């Protein structure tokens, strides 16, 4: 490693990504998602480095890392703005509102006239359940005695 300071804040890949963020008209949606993902990963990495230096109490020139973070954040903002501009104003919420409005225009009930499936009161006494309330009318005491013994 050389002892002369590096005048650039960004490395070659980061500088290339920042330059790509300045000319976004020739990129497709998938390329924009990939670019913003790579930019965010680099920014997060630099942010972790800055936090680690601060946490460890290292006092030193941290302007390069902070400058790198600022340049990457600006590039992310440019790409995000371009992605938002390409959205054509369509969103899931807008589509949902349109669907609800269409449904409200033509309310109709497609079910039966009587909305309940009630066939009347249950017979008395209820012969469908076991007398003790347990399955197969065996009761709790018999089930415990058969499985583990009396408790």
N, CA, C and O atoms as a GROMACS GRO file, in nm:
protein
  604
    1UNK      N    1   0.084  -0.118   0.000
    1UNK     CA    2   0.000   0.000   0.000
    1UNK      C    3   0.088   0.124   0.000
    1UNK      O    4   0.192   0.128   0.066
    2UNK      N    5   0.047   0.221  -0.073
    2UNK     CA    6   0.125   0.344  -0.079
    2UNK      C    7   0.092   0.432   0.040
    2UNK      O    8  -0.014   0.421   0.100
    3UNK      N    9   0.186   0.520   0.072
    3UNK     CA   10   0.167   0.608   0.186
    3UNK      C   11   0.102   0.739   0.145
    3UNK      O   12   0.069   0.821   0.231
    4UNK      N   13   0.082   0.760   0.016
    4UNK     CA   14   0.016   0.883  -0.028
    4UNK      C   15  -0.134   0.865  -0.013
    4UNK      O   16  -0.187   0.758  -0.044
    5UNK      N   17  -0.203   0.967   0.034
    5UNK     CA   18  -0.349   0.955   0.051
    5UNK      C   19  -0.419   0.944  -0.084
    5UNK      O   20  -0.374   1.000  -0.184
    6UNK      N   21  -0.528   0.871  -0.084
    6UNK     CA   22  -0.607   0.854  -0.205
    6UNK      C   23  -0.698   0.975  -0.221
    6UNK      O   24  -0.780   1.001  -0.133
    7UNK      N   25  -0.686   1.051  -0.330
    7UNK     CA   26  -0.769   1.170  -0.344
    7UNK      C   27  -0.915   1.138  -0.374
    7UNK      O   28  -1.002   1.224  -0.361
    8UNK      N   29  -0.943   1.016  -0.414
    8UNK     CA   30  -1.080   0.980  -0.448
    8UNK      C   31  -1.149   0.919  -0.327
    8UNK      O   32  -1.088   0.842  -0.252
    9UNK      N   33  -1.274   0.952  -0.308
    9UNK     CA   34  -1.351   0.892  -0.199
    9UNK      C   35  -1.408   0.757  -0.240
    9UNK      O   36  -1.426   0.669  -0.156
   10UNK      N   37  -1.435   0.740  -0.368
   10UNK     CA   38  -1.498   0.618  -0.418
   10UNK      C   39  -1.396   0.529  -0.488
   10UNK      O   40  -1.302   0.578  -0.550
   11UNK      N   41  -1.416   0.397  -0.478
   11UNK     CA   42  -1.332   0.309  -0.556
   11UNK      C   43  -1.389   0.299  -0.699
   11UNK      O   44  -1.488   0.364  -0.730
   12UNK      N   45  -1.326   0.220  -0.783
   12UNK     CA   46  -1.363   0.217  -0.924
   12UNK      C   47  -1.508   0.170  -0.944
   12UNK      O   48  -1.582   0.230  -1.022
   13UNK      N   49  -1.549   0.064  -0.875
   13UNK     CA   50  -1.686   0.013  -0.891
   13UNK      C   51  -1.790   0.113  -0.842
   13UNK      O   52  -1.893   0.135  -0.906
   14UNK      N   53  -1.760   0.175  -0.728
   14UNK     CA   54  -1.854   0.272  -0.674
   14UNK      C   55  -1.865   0.394  -0.764
   14UNK      O   56  -1.974   0.446  -0.786
   15UNK      N   57  -1.750   0.440  -0.818
   15UNK     CA   58  -1.752   0.554  -0.910
   15UNK      C   59  -1.833   0.521  -1.035
   15UNK      O   60  -1.906   0.606  -1.087
   16UNK      N   61  -1.822   0.397  -1.083
   16UNK     CA   62  -1.897   0.356  -1.201
   16UNK      C   63  -2.048   0.355  -1.171
   16UNK      O   64  -2.128   0.398  -1.253
   17UNK      N   65  -2.086   0.305  -1.052
   17UNK     CA   66  -2.227   0.303  -1.015
   17UNK      C   67  -2.283   0.445  -1.002
   17UNK      O   68  -2.395   0.472  -1.043
   18UNK      N   69  -2.204   0.536  -0.944
   18UNK     CA   70  -2.249   0.675  -0.928
   18UNK      C   71  -2.266   0.739  -1.065
   18UNK      O   72  -2.360   0.815  -1.086
   19UNK      N   73  -2.176   0.710  -1.158
   19UNK     CA   74  -2.188   0.764  -1.294
   19UNK      C   75  -2.312   0.706  -1.364
   19UNK      O   76  -2.381   0.778  -1.436
   20UNK      N   77  -2.341   0.579  -1.342
   20UNK     CA   78  -2.460   0.519  -1.400
   20UNK      C   79  -2.586   0.586  -1.346
   20UNK      O   80  -2.686   0.598  -1.416
   21UNK      N   81  -2.581   0.629  -1.219
   21UNK     CA   82  -2.699   0.691  -1.160
   21UNK      C   83  -2.726   0.829  -1.219
   21UNK      O   84  -2.835   0.884  -1.200
   22UNK      N   85  -2.629   0.885  -1.289
   22UNK     CA   86  -2.649   1.017  -1.349
   22UNK      C   87  -2.715   1.008  -1.486
   22UNK      O   88  -2.775   1.105  -1.532
   23UNK      N   89  -2.705   0.893  -1.552
   23UNK     CA   90  -2.768   0.872  -1.682
   23UNK      C   91  -2.856   0.747  -1.672
   23UNK      O   92  -2.810   0.636  -1.699
   24UNK      N   93  -2.980   0.768  -1.634
   24UNK     CA   94  -3.070   0.655  -1.608
   24UNK      C   95  -3.170   0.629  -1.719
   24UNK      O   96  -3.246   0.532  -1.712
   25UNK      N   97  -3.173   0.713  -1.821
   25UNK     CA   98  -3.276   0.700  -1.924
   25UNK      C   99  -3.260   0.572  -2.006
   25UNK      O  100  -3.359   0.521  -2.058
   26UNK      N  101  -3.139   0.519  -2.018
   26UNK     CA  102  -3.119   0.400  -2.101
   26UNK      C  103  -3.123   0.270  -2.020
   26UNK      O  104  -3.093   0.164  -2.074
   27UNK      N  105  -3.159   0.277  -1.892
   27UNK     CA  106  -3.167   0.158  -1.809
   27UNK      C  107  -3.312   0.112  -1.797
   27UNK      O  108  -3.404   0.193  -1.791
   28UNK      N  109  -3.330  -0.021  -1.792
   28UNK     CA  110  -3.463  -0.078  -1.773
   28UNK      C  111  -3.495  -0.089  -1.624
   28UNK      O  112  -3.410  -0.062  -1.540
   29UNK      N  113  -3.618  -0.130  -1.592
   29UNK     CA  114  -3.658  -0.141  -1.451
   29UNK      C  115  -3.575  -0.242  -1.373
   29UNK      O  116  -3.542  -0.217  -1.256
   30UNK      N  117  -3.541  -0.354  -1.435
   30UNK     CA  118  -3.460  -0.455  -1.365
   30UNK      C  119  -3.320  -0.401  -1.336
   30UNK      O  120  -3.264  -0.426  -1.230
   31UNK      N  121  -3.264  -0.329  -1.433
   31UNK     CA  122  -3.131  -0.271  -1.412
   31UNK      C  123  -3.133  -0.166  -1.302
   31UNK      O  124  -3.039  -0.155  -1.224
   32UNK      N  125  -3.242  -0.088  -1.296
   32UNK     CA  126  -3.254   0.013  -1.190
   32UNK      C  127  -3.262  -0.053  -1.053
   32UNK      O  128  -3.199  -0.007  -0.958
   33UNK      N  129  -3.340  -0.161  -1.042
   33UNK     CA  130  -3.350  -0.232  -0.914
   33UNK      C  131  -3.215  -0.289  -0.873
   33UNK      O  132  -3.177  -0.283  -0.756
   34UNK      N  133  -3.142  -0.344  -0.970
   34UNK     CA  134  -3.010  -0.399  -0.941
   34UNK      C  135  -2.914  -0.288  -0.898
   34UNK      O  136  -2.838  -0.305  -0.802
   35UNK      N  137  -2.917  -0.177  -0.969
   35UNK     CA  138  -2.827  -0.066  -0.937
   35UNK      C  139  -2.856  -0.008  -0.799
   35UNK      O  140  -2.763   0.016  -0.722
   36UNK      N  141  -2.982   0.013  -0.767
   36UNK     CA  142  -3.014   0.070  -0.635
   36UNK      C  143  -2.979  -0.029  -0.525
   36UNK      O  144  -2.940   0.012  -0.416
   37UNK      N  145  -2.993  -0.158  -0.551
   37UNK     CA  146  -2.955  -0.258  -0.451
   37UNK      C  147  -2.806  -0.257  -0.424
   37UNK      O  148  -2.762  -0.265  -0.308
   38UNK      N  149  -2.726  -0.248  -0.531
   38UNK     CA  150  -2.580  -0.244  -0.513
   38UNK      C  151  -2.537  -0.115  -0.444
   38UNK      O  152  -2.447  -0.117  -0.360
   39UNK      N  153  -2.600  -0.003  -0.480
   39UNK     CA  154  -2.566   0.124  -0.415
   39UNK      C  155  -2.600   0.121  -0.265
   39UNK      O  156  -2.522   0.168  -0.183
   40UNK      N  157  -2.715   0.066  -0.232
   40UNK     CA  158  -2.754   0.058  -0.091
   40UNK      C  159  -2.660  -0.033  -0.012
   40UNK      O  160  -2.627  -0.005   0.102
   41UNK      N  161  -2.618  -0.143  -0.074
   41UNK     CA  162  -2.525  -0.234  -0.006
   41UNK      C  163  -2.393  -0.164   0.024
   41UNK      O  164  -2.339  -0.177   0.134
   42UNK      N  165  -2.342  -0.089  -0.073
   42UNK     CA  166  -2.216  -0.016  -0.050
   42UNK      C  167  -2.234   0.093   0.056
   42UNK      O  168  -2.148   0.111   0.143
   43UNK      N  169  -2.345   0.165   0.049
   43UNK     CA  170  -2.370   0.270   0.147
   43UNK      C  171  -2.381   0.212   0.288
   43UNK      O  172  -2.326   0.267   0.383
   44UNK      N  173  -2.453   0.101   0.301
   44UNK     CA  174  -2.469   0.038   0.432
   44UNK      C  175  -2.335  -0.010   0.487
   44UNK      O  176  -2.309  -0.001   0.607
   45UNK      N  177  -2.250  -0.061   0.398
   45UNK     CA  178  -2.117  -0.107   0.440
   45UNK      C  179  -2.034   0.009   0.495
   45UNK      O  180  -1.970  -0.004   0.599
   46UNK      N  181  -2.036   0.122   0.425
   46UNK     CA  182  -1.961   0.240   0.471
   46UNK      C  183  -2.021   0.292   0.601
   46UNK      O  184  -1.948   0.335   0.691
   47UNK      N  185  -2.152   0.288   0.612
   47UNK     CA  186  -2.218   0.335   0.733
   47UNK      C  187  -2.178   0.250   0.853
   47UNK      O  188  -2.156   0.302   0.962
   48UNK      N  189  -2.170   0.117   0.832
   48UNK     CA  190  -2.125   0.029   0.941
   48UNK      C  191  -1.981   0.058   0.981
   48UNK      O  192  -1.946   0.055   1.099
   49UNK      N  193  -1.897   0.087   0.882
   49UNK     CA  194  -1.758   0.121   0.912
   49UNK      C  195  -1.750   0.247   0.996
   49UNK      O  196  -1.673   0.254   1.092
   50UNK      N  197  -1.828   0.347   0.960
   50UNK     CA  198  -1.828   0.472   1.036
   50UNK      C  199  -1.874   0.448   1.179
   50UNK      O  200  -1.812   0.497   1.274
   51UNK      N  201  -1.982   0.371   1.195
   51UNK     CA  202  -2.032   0.343   1.330
   51UNK      C  203  -1.931   0.266   1.412
   51UNK      O  204  -1.915   0.292   1.532
   52UNK      N  205  -1.863   0.170   1.350
   52UNK     CA  206  -1.762   0.092   1.422
   52UNK      C  207  -1.648   0.180   1.469
   52UNK      O  208  -1.601   0.166   1.582
   53UNK      N  209  -1.604   0.270   1.383
   53UNK     CA  210  -1.496   0.361   1.423
   53UNK      C  211  -1.538   0.450   1.539
   53UNK      O  212  -1.460   0.474   1.631
   54UNK      N  213  -1.661   0.498   1.534
   54UNK     CA  214  -1.709   0.585   1.642
   54UNK      C  215  -1.724   0.504   1.771
   54UNK      O  216  -1.687   0.552   1.878
   55UNK      N  217  -1.778   0.383   1.760
   55UNK     CA  218  -1.799   0.300   1.878
   55UNK      C  219  -1.666   0.261   1.943
   55UNK      O  220  -1.656   0.256   2.066
   56UNK      N  221  -1.566   0.233   1.862
   56UNK     CA  222  -1.437   0.194   1.915
   56UNK      C  223  -1.358   0.312   1.969
   56UNK      O  224  -1.254   0.295   2.032
   57UNK      N  225  -1.406   0.430   1.943
   57UNK     CA  226  -1.341   0.550   1.995
   57UNK      C  227  -1.218   0.589   1.916
   57UNK      O  228  -1.131   0.660   1.967
   58UNK      N  229  -1.210   0.544   1.794
   58UNK     CA  230  -1.094   0.580   1.711
   58UNK      C  231  -1.110   0.724   1.664
   58UNK      O  232  -1.209   0.760   1.599
   59UNK      N  233  -1.016   0.803   1.697
   59UNK     CA  234  -1.017   0.942   1.651
   59UNK      C  235  -0.923   0.951   1.533
   59UNK      O  236  -0.803   0.926   1.545
   60UNK      N  237  -0.978   0.985   1.421
   60UNK     CA  238  -0.895   0.996   1.303
   60UNK      C  239  -0.973   1.062   1.192
   60UNK      O  240  -1.092   1.089   1.206
   61UNK      N  241  -0.906   1.088   1.083
   61UNK     CA  242  -0.976   1.152   0.971
   61UNK      C  243  -1.077   1.055   0.912
   61UNK      O  244  -1.041   0.956   0.849
   62UNK      N  245  -1.204   1.086   0.933
   62UNK     CA  246  -1.311   1.001   0.885
   62UNK      C  247  -1.386   1.070   0.771
   62UNK      O  248  -1.496   1.028   0.735
   63UNK      N  249  -1.326   1.174   0.715
   63UNK     CA  250  -1.396   1.251   0.613
   63UNK      C  251  -1.413   1.172   0.484
   63UNK      O  252  -1.512   1.192   0.413
   64UNK      N  253  -1.320   1.084   0.453
   64UNK     CA  254  -1.331   1.005   0.330
   64UNK      C  255  -1.451   0.913   0.333
   64UNK      O  256  -1.525   0.904   0.235
   65UNK      N  257  -1.472   0.846   0.445
   65UNK     CA  258  -1.587   0.755   0.457
   65UNK      C  259  -1.717   0.834   0.456
   65UNK      O  260  -1.815   0.792   0.395
   66UNK      N  261  -1.718   0.947   0.523
   66UNK     CA  262  -1.840   1.027   0.525
   66UNK      C  263  -1.870   1.086   0.386
   66UNK      O  264  -1.986   1.097   0.347
   67UNK      N  265  -1.766   1.124   0.314
   67UNK     CA  266  -1.785   1.175   0.179
   67UNK      C  267  -1.836   1.064   0.086
   67UNK      O  268  -1.922   1.087   0.001
   68UNK      N  269  -1.782   0.944   0.103
   68UNK     CA  270  -1.826   0.830   0.024
   68UNK      C  271  -1.974   0.802   0.051
   68UNK      O  272  -2.051   0.777  -0.041
   69UNK      N  273  -2.012   0.804   0.178
   69UNK     CA  274  -2.151   0.780   0.214
   69UNK      C  275  -2.242   0.885   0.153
   69UNK      O  276  -2.350   0.851   0.104
   70UNK      N  277  -2.201   1.012   0.154
   70UNK     CA  278  -2.282   1.119   0.099
   70UNK      C  279  -2.300   1.102  -0.053
   70UNK      O  280  -2.409   1.122  -0.105
   71UNK      N  281  -2.192   1.065  -0.123
   71UNK     CA  282  -2.201   1.046  -0.267
   71UNK      C  283  -2.293   0.928  -0.302
   71UNK      O  284  -2.372   0.936  -0.396
   72UNK      N  285  -2.282   0.820  -0.226
   72UNK     CA  286  -2.367   0.703  -0.251
   72UNK      C  287  -2.513   0.734  -0.219
   72UNK      O  288  -2.603   0.687  -0.289
   73UNK      N  289  -2.537   0.811  -0.113
   73UNK     CA  290  -2.674   0.848  -0.077
   73UNK      C  291  -2.738   0.935  -0.185
   73UNK      O  292  -2.855   0.918  -0.216
   74UNK      N  293  -2.661   1.026  -0.242
   74UNK     CA  294  -2.713   1.110  -0.351
   74UNK      C  295  -2.747   1.025  -0.473
   74UNK      O  296  -2.849   1.047  -0.538
   75UNK      N  297  -2.662   0.927  -0.504
   75UNK     CA  298  -2.687   0.839  -0.618
   75UNK      C  299  -2.813   0.756  -0.594
   75UNK      O  300  -2.893   0.736  -0.685
   76UNK      N  301  -2.830   0.707  -0.471
   76UNK     CA  302  -2.950   0.630  -0.437
   76UNK      C  303  -3.075   0.715  -0.455
   76UNK      O  304  -3.176   0.668  -0.506
   77UNK      N  305  -3.068   0.840  -0.414
   77UNK     CA  306  -3.183   0.930  -0.427
   77UNK      C  307  -3.217   0.954  -0.574
   77UNK      O  308  -3.334   0.959  -0.610
   78UNK      N  309  -3.115   0.967  -0.659
   78UNK     CA  310  -3.141   0.986  -0.802
   78UNK      C  311  -3.211   0.865  -0.863
   78UNK      O  312  -3.306   0.879  -0.939
   79UNK      N  313  -3.162   0.745  -0.828
   79UNK     CA  314  -3.222   0.624  -0.883
   79UNK      C  315  -3.363   0.606  -0.830
   79UNK      O  316  -3.453   0.568  -0.905
   80UNK      N  317  -3.384   0.632  -0.702
   80UNK     CA  318  -3.518   0.617  -0.643
   80UNK      C  319  -3.616   0.716  -0.707
   80UNK      O  320  -3.731   0.680  -0.733
   81UNK      N  321  -3.572   0.838  -0.733
   81UNK     CA  322  -3.658   0.937  -0.798
   81UNK      C  323  -3.696   0.892  -0.939
   81UNK      O  324  -3.811   0.908  -0.981
   82UNK      N  325  -3.600   0.835  -1.011
   82UNK     CA  326  -3.627   0.787  -1.146
   82UNK      C  327  -3.726   0.670  -1.143
   82UNK      O  328  -3.816   0.662  -1.227
   83UNK      N  329  -3.710   0.581  -1.046
   83UNK     CA  330  -3.802   0.467  -1.035
   83UNK      C  331  -3.943   0.516  -1.002
   83UNK      O  332  -4.041   0.462  -1.054
   84UNK      N  333  -3.954   0.616  -0.916
   84UNK     CA  334  -4.085   0.670  -0.880
   84UNK      C  335  -4.149   0.742  -0.999
   84UNK      O  336  -4.271   0.734  -1.017
   85UNK      N  337  -4.069   0.810  -1.080
   85UNK     CA  338  -4.122   0.881  -1.195
   85UNK      C  339  -4.173   0.784  -1.301
   85UNK      O  340  -4.267   0.815  -1.374
   86UNK      N  341  -4.112   0.668  -1.310
   86UNK     CA  342  -4.153   0.568  -1.410
   86UNK      C  343  -4.276   0.489  -1.369
   86UNK      O  344  -4.328   0.410  -1.449
   87UNK      N  345  -4.322   0.507  -1.249
   87UNK     CA  346  -4.432   0.425  -1.198
   87UNK      C  347  -4.565   0.454  -1.265
   87UNK      O  348  -4.659   0.377  -1.249
   88UNK      N  349  -4.576   0.562  -1.340
   88UNK     CA  350  -4.698   0.601  -1.411
   88UNK      C  351  -4.814   0.631  -1.318
   88UNK      O  352  -4.929   0.628  -1.362
   89UNK      N  353  -4.789   0.660  -1.194
   89UNK     CA  354  -4.897   0.696  -1.103
   89UNK      C  355  -4.984   0.578  -1.063
   89UNK      O  356  -5.082   0.596  -0.992
   90UNK      N  357  -4.950   0.459  -1.105
   90UNK     CA  358  -5.030   0.342  -1.068
   90UNK      C  359  -4.971   0.281  -0.941
   90UNK      O  360  -4.850   0.265  -0.927
   91UNK      N  361  -5.058   0.248  -0.853
   91UNK     CA  362  -5.015   0.180  -0.732
   91UNK      C  363  -5.123   0.083  -0.690
   91UNK      O  364  -5.235   0.088  -0.740
   92UNK      N  365  -5.089  -0.003  -0.600
   92UNK     CA  366  -5.186  -0.102  -0.553
   92UNK      C  367  -5.302  -0.034  -0.483
   92UNK      O  368  -5.416  -0.079  -0.494
   93UNK      N  369  -5.276   0.073  -0.412
   93UNK     CA  370  -5.383   0.143  -0.342
   93UNK      C  371  -5.480   0.206  -0.440
   93UNK      O  372  -5.602   0.200  -0.420
   94UNK      N  373  -5.428   0.265  -0.546
   94UNK     CA  374  -5.515   0.327  -0.645
   94UNK      C  375  -5.600   0.221  -0.714
   94UNK      O  376  -5.720   0.242  -0.737
   95UNK      N  377  -5.540   0.108  -0.746
   95UNK     CA  378  -5.616   0.000  -0.809
   95UNK      C  379  -5.723  -0.054  -0.715
   95UNK      O  380  -5.834  -0.087  -0.759
   96UNK      N  381  -5.693  -0.062  -0.588
   96UNK     CA  382  -5.790  -0.110  -0.491
   96UNK      C  383  -5.907  -0.014  -0.478
   96UNK      O  384  -6.022  -0.056  -0.470
   97UNK      N  385  -5.877   0.115  -0.476
   97UNK     CA  386  -5.984   0.215  -0.468
   97UNK      C  387  -6.075   0.208  -0.590
   97UNK      O  388  -6.197   0.221  -0.578
   98UNK      N  389  -6.017   0.187  -0.708
   98UNK     CA  390  -6.098   0.175  -0.829
   98UNK      C  391  -6.188   0.053  -0.821
   98UNK      O  392  -6.305   0.058  -0.860
   99UNK      N  393  -6.136  -0.057  -0.772
   99UNK     CA  394  -6.215  -0.179  -0.761
   99UNK      C  395  -6.330  -0.162  -0.662
   99UNK      O  396  -6.441  -0.208  -0.688
  100UNK      N  397  -6.304  -0.098  -0.551
  100UNK     CA  398  -6.409  -0.075  -0.451
  100UNK      C  399  -6.517   0.017  -0.508
  100UNK      O  400  -6.635  -0.004  -0.484
  101UNK      N  401  -6.476   0.117  -0.584
  101UNK     CA  402  -6.574   0.208  -0.645
  101UNK      C  403  -6.660   0.133  -0.746
  101UNK      O  404  -6.781   0.155  -0.752
  102UNK      N  405  -6.598   0.045  -0.826
  102UNK     CA  406  -6.676  -0.033  -0.923
  102UNK      C  407  -6.775  -0.124  -0.852
  102UNK      O  408  -6.888  -0.140  -0.897
  103UNK      N  409  -6.732  -0.184  -0.744
  103UNK     CA  410  -6.819  -0.275  -0.670
  103UNK      C  411  -6.933  -0.198  -0.604
  103UNK      O  412  -7.045  -0.250  -0.596
  104UNK      N  413  -6.908  -0.077  -0.558
  104UNK     CA  414  -7.012   0.003  -0.493
  104UNK      C  415  -7.116   0.050  -0.595
  104UNK      O  416  -7.231   0.074  -0.559
  105UNK      N  417  -7.076   0.064  -0.721
  105UNK     CA  418  -7.170   0.108  -0.824
  105UNK      C  419  -7.277   0.003  -0.851
  105UNK      O  420  -7.391   0.038  -0.880
  106UNK      N  421  -7.242  -0.122  -0.842
  106UNK     CA  422  -7.338  -0.229  -0.873
  106UNK      C  423  -7.346  -0.326  -0.755
  106UNK      O  424  -7.294  -0.438  -0.764
  107UNK      N  425  -7.410  -0.286  -0.644
  107UNK     CA  426  -7.420  -0.379  -0.532
  107UNK      C  427  -7.523  -0.488  -0.564
  107UNK      O  428  -7.633  -0.459  -0.611
  108UNK      N  429  -7.486  -0.610  -0.538
  108UNK     CA  430  -7.580  -0.719  -0.561
  108UNK      C  431  -7.546  -0.834  -0.468
  108UNK      O  432  -7.430  -0.859  -0.435
  109UNK      N  433  -7.649  -0.902  -0.427
  109UNK     CA  434  -7.633  -1.017  -0.338
  109UNK      C  435  -7.659  -1.140  -0.422
  109UNK      O  436  -7.765  -1.155  -0.482
  110UNK      N  437  -7.561  -1.230  -0.426
  110UNK     CA  438  -7.574  -1.348  -0.510
  110UNK      C  439  -7.610  -1.473  -0.430
  110UNK      O  440  -7.618  -1.582  -0.485
  111UNK      N  441  -7.630  -1.457  -0.301
  111UNK     CA  442  -7.662  -1.571  -0.216
  111UNK      C  443  -7.812  -1.594  -0.208
  111UNK      O  444  -7.889  -1.530  -0.278
  112UNK      N  445  -7.852  -1.687  -0.122
  112UNK     CA  446  -7.995  -1.716  -0.108
  112UNK      C  447  -8.067  -1.601  -0.037
  112UNK      O  448  -8.004  -1.515   0.025
  113UNK      N  449  -8.198  -1.602  -0.048
  113UNK     CA  450  -8.277  -1.498   0.016
  113UNK      C  451  -8.264  -1.503   0.168
  113UNK      O  452  -8.254  -1.400   0.234
  114UNK      N  453  -8.263  -1.626   0.221
  114UNK     CA  454  -8.244  -1.644   0.365
  114UNK      C  455  -8.094  -1.657   0.389
  114UNK      O  456  -8.034  -1.756   0.346
  115UNK      N  457  -8.033  -1.562   0.456
  115UNK     CA  458  -7.888  -1.559   0.469
  115UNK      C  459  -7.835  -1.652   0.578
  115UNK      O  460  -7.714  -1.658   0.596
  116UNK      N  461  -7.919  -1.723   0.649
  116UNK     CA  462  -7.871  -1.812   0.753
  116UNK      C  463  -7.892  -1.957   0.712
  116UNK      O  464  -7.981  -1.987   0.632
  117UNK      N  465  -7.813  -2.046   0.767
  117UNK     CA  466  -7.826  -2.188   0.741
  117UNK      C  467  -7.896  -2.256   0.858
  117UNK      O  468  -7.890  -2.378   0.871
  118UNK      N  469  -7.960  -2.179   0.943
  118UNK     CA  470  -8.022  -2.233   1.062
  118UNK      C  471  -8.144  -2.317   1.024
  118UNK      O  472  -8.231  -2.273   0.949
  119UNK      N  473  -8.149  -2.439   1.077
  119UNK     CA  474  -8.262  -2.528   1.049
  119UNK      C  475  -8.358  -2.533   1.166
  119UNK      O  476  -8.451  -2.614   1.166
  120UNK      N  477  -8.339  -2.450   1.265
  120UNK     CA  478  -8.428  -2.448   1.380
  120UNK      C  479  -8.353  -2.489   1.506
  120UNK      O  480  -8.233  -2.517   1.501
  121UNK      N  481  -8.423  -2.494   1.619
  121UNK     CA  482  -8.356  -2.528   1.744
  121UNK      C  483  -8.314  -2.675   1.745
  121UNK      O  484  -8.372  -2.758   1.675
  122UNK      N  485  -8.213  -2.705   1.826
  122UNK     CA  486  -8.166  -2.843   1.840
  122UNK      C  487  -8.269  -2.924   1.916
  122UNK      O  488  -8.343  -2.870   1.999
  123UNK      N  489  -8.273  -3.056   1.889
  123UNK     CA  490  -8.370  -3.139   1.958
  123UNK      C  491  -8.334  -3.151   2.105
  123UNK      O  492  -8.218  -3.138   2.143
  124UNK      N  493  -8.433  -3.174   2.187
  124UNK     CA  494  -8.413  -3.184   2.331
  124UNK      C  495  -8.448  -3.324   2.373
  124UNK      O  496  -8.557  -3.369   2.336
  125UNK      N  497  -8.371  -3.395   2.445
  125UNK     CA  498  -8.232  -3.369   2.476
  125UNK      C  499  -8.143  -3.391   2.353
  125UNK      O  500  -8.184  -3.456   2.257
  126UNK      N  501  -8.023  -3.338   2.357
  126UNK     CA  502  -7.931  -3.347   2.245
  126UNK      C  503  -7.874  -3.488   2.243
  126UNK      O  504  -7.792  -3.523   2.328
  127UNK      N  505  -7.916  -3.566   2.149
  127UNK     CA  506  -7.872  -3.706   2.142
  127UNK      C  507  -7.745  -3.722   2.061
  127UNK      O  508  -7.697  -3.835   2.045
  128UNK      N  509  -7.690  -3.614   2.010
  128UNK     CA  510  -7.571  -3.624   1.926
  128UNK      C  511  -7.442  -3.633   2.007
  128UNK      O  512  -7.339  -3.670   1.952
  129UNK      N  513  -7.445  -3.601   2.135
  129UNK     CA  514  -7.322  -3.604   2.215
  129UNK      C  515  -7.332  -3.716   2.317
  129UNK      O  516  -7.440  -3.765   2.348
  130UNK      N  517  -7.215  -3.755   2.369
  130UNK     CA  518  -7.211  -3.860   2.470
  130UNK      C  519  -7.271  -3.807   2.600
  130UNK      O  520  -7.265  -3.686   2.625
  131UNK      N  521  -7.329  -3.893   2.681
  131UNK     CA  522  -7.391  -3.848   2.805
  131UNK      C  523  -7.292  -3.782   2.899
  131UNK      O  524  -7.329  -3.691   2.974
  132UNK      N  525  -7.165  -3.827   2.899
  132UNK     CA  526  -7.067  -3.770   2.990
  132UNK      C  527  -6.997  -3.648   2.932
  132UNK      O  528  -6.928  -3.576   3.004
  133UNK      N  529  -7.014  -3.626   2.807
  133UNK     CA  530  -6.946  -3.515   2.740
  133UNK      C  531  -6.814  -3.558   2.679
  133UNK      O  532  -6.751  -3.477   2.610
  134UNK      N  533  -6.772  -3.682   2.701
  134UNK     CA  534  -6.646  -3.730   2.645
  134UNK      C  535  -6.673  -3.803   2.514
  134UNK      O  536  -6.786  -3.840   2.484
  135UNK      N  537  -6.568  -3.822   2.438
  135UNK     CA  538  -6.583  -3.897   2.315
  135UNK      C  539  -6.615  -4.043   2.346
  135UNK      O  540  -6.566  -4.097   2.446
  136UNK      N  541  -6.692  -4.104   2.266
  136UNK     CA  542  -6.730  -4.246   2.275
  136UNK      C  543  -6.794  -4.280   2.407
  136UNK      O  544  -6.795  -4.398   2.444
  137UNK      N  545  -6.847  -4.186   2.479
  137UNK     CA  546  -6.924  -4.206   2.601
  137UNK      C  547  -6.847  -4.282   2.707
  137UNK      O  548  -6.908  -4.353   2.787
  138UNK      N  549  -6.717  -4.269   2.711
  138UNK     CA  550  -6.641  -4.345   2.810
  138UNK      C  551  -6.610  -4.265   2.935
  138UNK      O  552  -6.585  -4.324   3.040
  139UNK      N  553  -6.612  -4.136   2.927
  139UNK     CA  554  -6.588  -4.055   3.045
  139UNK      C  555  -6.441  -4.036   3.072
  139UNK      O  556  -6.357  -4.112   3.023
  140UNK      N  557  -6.409  -3.934   3.149
  140UNK     CA  558  -6.270  -3.899   3.176
  140UNK      C  559  -6.203  -4.000   3.269
  140UNK      O  560  -6.085  -4.032   3.249
  141UNK      N  561  -6.272  -4.049   3.367
  141UNK     CA  562  -6.213  -4.139   3.465
  141UNK      C  563  -6.166  -4.268   3.398
  141UNK      O  564  -6.057  -4.317   3.429
  142UNK      N  565  -6.245  -4.324   3.308
  142UNK     CA  566  -6.207  -4.446   3.239
  142UNK      C  567  -6.088  -4.423   3.146
  142UNK      O  568  -6.002  -4.510   3.134
  143UNK      N  569  -6.082  -4.308   3.081
  143UNK     CA  570  -5.972  -4.279   2.991
  143UNK      C  571  -5.841  -4.264   3.068
  143UNK      O  572  -5.738  -4.313   3.022
  144UNK      N  573  -5.842  -4.198   3.182
  144UNK     CA  574  -5.720  -4.181   3.263
  144UNK      C  575  -5.676  -4.315   3.319
  144UNK      O  576  -5.557  -4.346   3.317
  145UNK      N  577  -5.768  -4.393   3.369
  145UNK     CA  578  -5.732  -4.523   3.427
  145UNK      C  579  -5.671  -4.614   3.321
  145UNK      O  580  -5.580  -4.692   3.352
  146UNK      N  581  -5.716  -4.606   3.201
  146UNK     CA  582  -5.666  -4.692   3.095
  146UNK      C  583  -5.528  -4.647   3.047
  146UNK      O  584  -5.446  -4.730   3.008
  147UNK      N  585  -5.500  -4.516   3.049
  147UNK     CA  586  -5.375  -4.466   2.992
  147UNK      C  587  -5.260  -4.467   3.091
  147UNK      O  588  -5.155  -4.524   3.061
  148UNK      N  589  -5.274  -4.407   3.208
  148UNK     CA  590  -5.160  -4.393   3.299
  148UNK      C  591  -5.194  -4.436   3.442
  148UNK      O  592  -5.107  -4.435   3.528
  149UNK      N  593  -5.311  -4.471   3.465
  149UNK     CA  594  -5.350  -4.504   3.601
  149UNK      C  595  -5.416  -4.385   3.667
  149UNK      O  596  -5.414  -4.274   3.614
  150UNK      N  597  -5.475  -4.408   3.781
  150UNK     CA  598  -5.547  -4.304   3.853
  150UNK      C  599  -5.452  -4.195   3.899
  150UNK      O  600  -5.337  -4.222   3.935
  151UNK      N  601  -5.499  -4.075   3.898
  151UNK     CA  602  -5.414  -3.962   3.940
  151UNK      C  603  -5.456  -3.911   4.075
  151UNK      O  604  -5.397  -3.817   4.127
   0.00000   0.00000   0.00000
